[in-house]
Amino acid sequence: MDLGLSGKVAVVTGGSEGIGRGAAQSLGREGVSVVVCARREDLLRSAAAELAEATGAQIVPVRADVTLAGDVERVIQTAVDRFGRLDILVNNAGTSAAGPFESVTDDAWQADLDLKLFGAIRATRAAVPHLRKVGGGSIVNVLNVGAKQPAARSVPTSVSRAAGMALMKALSKELGADNIRVNGINIGLIKSGQNQRRWESLGRPGTLEEFYAQLARQTNVPLGRVGEAEEVGDLIAFLCSSRGAYISGVSINMDGGSSGVV
Ligand SMILES: NC(=O)c1ccc[n+]([C@@H]2O[C@H](COP(=O)([O-])OP(=O)(O)OC[C@H]3O[C@@H](n4cnc5c(N)ncnc54)[C@H](OP(=O)(O)O)[C@@H]3O)[C@@H](O)[C@H]2O)c1
């Protein structure tokens, strides 16, 4: 299936590992030039070089913290300066933050909203004029199953993600006339940097693959495994492609069937 993505330009926030890296890889394989951003510069640079080698695409690393408005604008501007256009924005940068309600301080609430909600708001605000200029484009917000199905001890993430899903829906209505499609992906459990760090912080019990298999059993994933970052990347590429041209305003569960809601 030709996704019709060749020659397009994308920004992927948090593109140095995990799902963001998977998205950059899937888009790069389809001939998309990609600007990836993250804070840890060494990891970002090596990831961009490896992705460029693996995909043959131009992958440009820009060190940035998405909680800083100036950094976010610089990332978007770099894509436009470097490639002359912008077609795709993947709001992915984030990390897990969940605990019992009474243990979460105001600072922790604020930090989560700054990272996951305001990061996406600011990147989208900076990107939209450029998407409009090329006749339309696609925005994907990477969210969490908690956005639709908030569990006990899931704050602040589930609340930040519900806000991200509402943002996605509102924007899909507002920007449809500009042929800008906005969608979300509600992630369950995907192999990634943060999950590898969980295994390391537990003292590396067994192999990483055994850890993932145990996680899948503990959380009763119907498909019986933790997902691959590249599988999310492929969904992102499809949603951003001409093959997904009539899809907007949806948030798709990518959770191996775990979620109890559609
Ligand atoms: N994997 C899962 O099972 C899962 C489940 C639910 C939701 N999600 C969501 O999926 C997204 C990707 O997660 P992941 O599991 O792939 O995580 P990951 O492997 O830890 O990757 C996170 C990426 O985001 C970057 N990042 C984090 N904070 C940033 C900031 N302030 N500014 C710029 N970049 C930042 C990281 O680089 P630096 O640290 O160097 O900045 C890294 O590139 C996140 O939004 C996460 O909440 C993942």
The ligand as an SDF file (V2000), in Angstrom:
LIG
                    3D

 48 52  0  0  0  0  0  0  0  0999 V2000
    5.4070    2.9320   26.5940 N   0  0  0  0  0  0  0  0  0  0  0  0
    4.2370    2.8320   27.1980 C   0  0  0  0  0  0  0  0  0  0  0  0
    3.8560    1.7380   27.6440 O   0  0  0  0  0  0  0  0  0  0  0  0
    3.3520    4.0520   27.3230 C   0  0  0  0  0  0  0  0  0  0  0  0
    2.1080    3.9070   27.9630 C   0  0  0  0  0  0  0  0  0  0  0  0
    1.2380    4.9900   28.0180 C   0  0  0  0  0  0  0  0  0  0  0  0
    1.6120    6.2070   27.4510 C   0  0  0  0  0  0  0  0  0  0  0  0
    2.8370    6.3350   26.8740 N   0  0  0  0  0  0  0  0  0  0  0  0
    3.1930    7.6490   26.3230 C   0  0  0  0  0  0  0  0  0  0  0  0
    3.8790    7.5190   25.0950 O   0  0  0  0  0  0  0  0  0  0  0  0
    4.8250    8.5770   24.9560 C   0  0  0  0  0  0  0  0  0  0  0  0
    6.1840    7.9850   24.6710 C   0  0  0  0  0  0  0  0  0  0  0  0
    6.5540    7.1890   25.7850 O   0  0  0  0  0  0  0  0  0  0  0  0
    7.6790    6.0860   25.7310 P   0  0  0  0  0  0  0  0  0  0  0  0
    7.2230    4.9740   26.5970 O   0  0  0  0  0  0  0  0  0  0  0  0
    8.0770    5.8080   24.3420 O   0  0  0  0  0  0  0  0  0  0  0  0
    8.8360    6.8360   26.5300 O   0  0  0  0  0  0  0  0  0  0  0  0
   10.4170    6.8450   26.4210 P   0  0  0  0  0  0  0  0  0  0  0  0
   10.9370    5.6330   25.7480 O   0  0  0  0  0  0  0  0  0  0  0  0
   10.8890    7.1780   27.7790 O   0  0  0  0  0  0  0  0  0  0  0  0
   10.6730    8.0950   25.4580 O   0  0  0  0  0  0  0  0  0  0  0  0
   10.2510    9.3670   25.8200 C   0  0  0  0  0  0  0  0  0  0  0  0
   10.8230   10.3580   24.8460 C   0  0  0  0  0  0  0  0  0  0  0  0
   10.3470   11.6710   25.2090 O   0  0  0  0  0  0  0  0  0  0  0  0
   11.4690   12.5090   25.4510 C   0  0  0  0  0  0  0  0  0  0  0  0
   11.0930   13.5010   26.4520 N   0  0  0  0  0  0  0  0  0  0  0  0
   10.6730   13.3120   27.7170 C   0  0  0  0  0  0  0  0  0  0  0  0
   10.4540   14.4690   28.3180 N   0  0  0  0  0  0  0  0  0  0  0  0
   10.7440   15.4420   27.4170 C   0  0  0  0  0  0  0  0  0  0  0  0
   10.7360   16.8470   27.4380 C   0  0  0  0  0  0  0  0  0  0  0  0
   10.3870   17.5350   28.5390 N   0  0  0  0  0  0  0  0  0  0  0  0
   11.0870   17.5330   26.3270 N   0  0  0  0  0  0  0  0  0  0  0  0
   11.4630   16.8490   25.2090 C   0  0  0  0  0  0  0  0  0  0  0  0
   11.4800   15.5270   25.1160 N   0  0  0  0  0  0  0  0  0  0  0  0
   11.1420   14.8270   26.2170 C   0  0  0  0  0  0  0  0  0  0  0  0
   12.5790   11.5450   25.8890 C   0  0  0  0  0  0  0  0  0  0  0  0
   13.8800   12.0880   25.7270 O   0  0  0  0  0  0  0  0  0  0  0  0
   14.6100   12.9070   26.9100 P   0  0  0  0  0  0  0  0  0  0  0  0
   14.3160   12.2080   28.1940 O   0  0  0  0  0  0  0  0  0  0  0  0
   16.0440   12.8790   26.5290 O   0  0  0  0  0  0  0  0  0  0  0  0
   14.0310   14.2910   26.8560 O   0  0  0  0  0  0  0  0  0  0  0  0
   12.3420   10.4090   24.9030 C   0  0  0  0  0  0  0  0  0  0  0  0
   12.8150   10.7350   23.6230 O   0  0  0  0  0  0  0  0  0  0  0  0
    4.7800    9.3710   26.2570 C   0  0  0  0  0  0  0  0  0  0  0  0
    3.9800   10.5130   26.0910 O   0  0  0  0  0  0  0  0  0  0  0  0
    4.1840    8.3880   27.2250 C   0  0  0  0  0  0  0  0  0  0  0  0
    3.5300    9.0310   28.3050 O   0  0  0  0  0  0  0  0  0  0  0  0
    3.7040    5.2970   26.7940 C   0  0  0  0  0  0  0  0  0  0  0  0
  1  2  1  0
  2  3  2  0
  2  4  1  0
  4  5  1  0
  4 48  2  0
  5  6  2  0
  6  7  1  0
  7  8  2  0
  8  9  1  0
  8 48  1  0
  9 10  1  0
  9 46  1  0
 10 11  1  0
 11 12  1  0
 11 44  1  0
 12 13  1  0
 13 14  1  0
 14 15  2  0
 14 16  1  0
 14 17  1  0
 17 18  1  0
 18 19  2  0
 18 20  1  0
 18 21  1  0
 21 22  1  0
 22 23  1  0
 23 24  1  0
 23 42  1  0
 24 25  1  0
 25 26  1  0
 25 36  1  0
 26 27  1  0
 26 35  1  0
 27 28  2  0
 28 29  1  0
 29 30  1  0
 29 35  2  0
 30 31  1  0
 30 32  2  0
 32 33  1  0
 33 34  2  0
 34 35  1  0
 36 37  1  0
 36 42  1  0
 37 38  1  0
 38 39  2  0
 38 40  1  0
 38 41  1  0
 42 43  1  0
 44 45  1  0
 44 46  1  0
 46 47  1  0
M  CHG  2   8   1  16  -1
M  END
$$$$
